[in-house]
């Protein structure tokens, strides 16, 4: 679903973006611990974990939710 939203935003607002960059962004959103991220260098795996972390379930959305929920 999230990758479709990215496609919609790019199409709706006529955003000029390199197709390879768009593909990388969508992969960051949809990838977690699947085999498609195994060919990524060890030093870059964290980039994919920030958005969709399937290894431990902690990601940007959950972190922001907790920060906003427990702040006074």
Secondary structure, DSSP 8 states (H G I E B T S, - for coil): -HHHHHHHHHHHTT----HHHHHHHHHHHH-SSSGGGTTS-GGGHHHHHHH--TTTS--HHHHHHHHHHH--
